[in-house]
Amino acid sequence: MGTENHNVVSFNTNTLAKGTHGVIVAIYCTKEHAGAKLEVINGLLATDPVEFTVYGSSIQSVFNINRRLENGIYLKVTNAAEWIAVFK
């Protein structure tokens, strides 16, 4: 598995995953919803800059992302999909 520690958060509403710099490793949509999306934000608030978006209209896995976010990891949810984020 490796020597790195990873954190996992399961959520379906806006969530501050990490308050300092971090790296998004993977995102999973475990329960889809029409029109759902997840915006991964570089910062502490929903109004901070969006780095990328994952749509939750189907169950899916997005892994090997390894995107560094300098100002925090905020996960903004639109509609009622269920998500899992892996970060370090």
Buried (B, 14 or more C-beta within 10 A) or exposed (E): EEEEEEEEBEBBEBBBBBEEEBBBBBBBBBEBBEEBBBBBBBBBEBEBEBBBEBBBBEEEEBEEBEBEBEBBBBBBBBBBBBBBBBBE
